[in-house]
Amino acid sequence: MSPYTLPDGNVQIAFSGGRTSGMMLHHILEANGPLPDRVRVVFSNTGREMPETLDFVQECGERWGVPIVWVEYDPNERYRVVTRETAATDGEPFEALIRKRGILPNARARFCSGQLKARCAGHYLKDLGWKHWTAAVGIRADEAQRASKKPPRERYVNWYPMVDAGHNKHDVAAFWRAQPFDLRLPNRNGTTPLGNCDVCFLKSEDKRARMARDYPERYAWWERMEALAKDLGARPAGSRFLRAGQYGDLREFTEAQSDWIFDTEDALCQRDGGECTDI
């Protein structure tokens, strides 16, 4: 039996919009054929994904003939279902969550991912009448340490078919080279620096500095959120995404340097500040 064979019961396929979860979705379709009604493919849009990610999600659904449900956080209705045409593209769901909480998330309090992605999708599934389900998560065998060993407190249990299949980043790269289309974002040594939230605080300082240089308009949103948190009355720890410093500090430093900092190992790696989690 294929590692991608669907388990019994309701199944959520969590599609992040990246190459790894895209390959996972394809292999699940390949192993099972048309998905039964007890399965939902869900993409949770935070509003900070690159437009190429949104296009990729849309293209996967169209090319593979699989319906993908797009959901976004809504502070009043818990979530809303959107489409590629109506999806937020300037961080609106993320900003709404910050305004509601009055503080910013950080590496120790990652309420953004939980609320904007997992819980948002969970509310949608519960409204379908699902009481329990299995969530297929795109984690590879070479990053199995990210797979949660503890059962969640929610109504679902996680399923990691790529870990079971032994598929790693090289397999993912080979898979997409063989496809007639791909995510139109750069692949650096098996990772997609511009994937997920564009300038997420869990990304390495190097990746964030490159965003400040190459996409200043997108980087500016994160600085605006730090200013917003202060206006909302957040204490210092709640008005920073990072444990040390703010996004403006890195941008100013990057602007004052030449490109040598991007070619010198560890020039942009404040390990003591916790900025090298590097998702």
Secondary structure, DSSP 4 states (H G I P E B T S, - for coil): --TTSPPSS-EEEE--SSHHHHHHHHHHHHHHSSPPTTEEEEEE--S-S-HHHHHHHHHHHHHHT--EEEEEEETTTEEEEE-TTTS--SSHHHHHHHHHHSS---SS--HHHIIIIIIHHHHHHHHTT-SSEEEE----GGGGGGS--SPPSSSEEEE-HHHHHT--HHHHHHHHHTSS---SS--BTTB-TTSSSTT-TTS-HHHHHHHHHH-HHHHHHHHHHHHHHHHTT--GGGG-SSSSS-HHHHHHHHHHS-THHHHSTTTT--GGGT-----
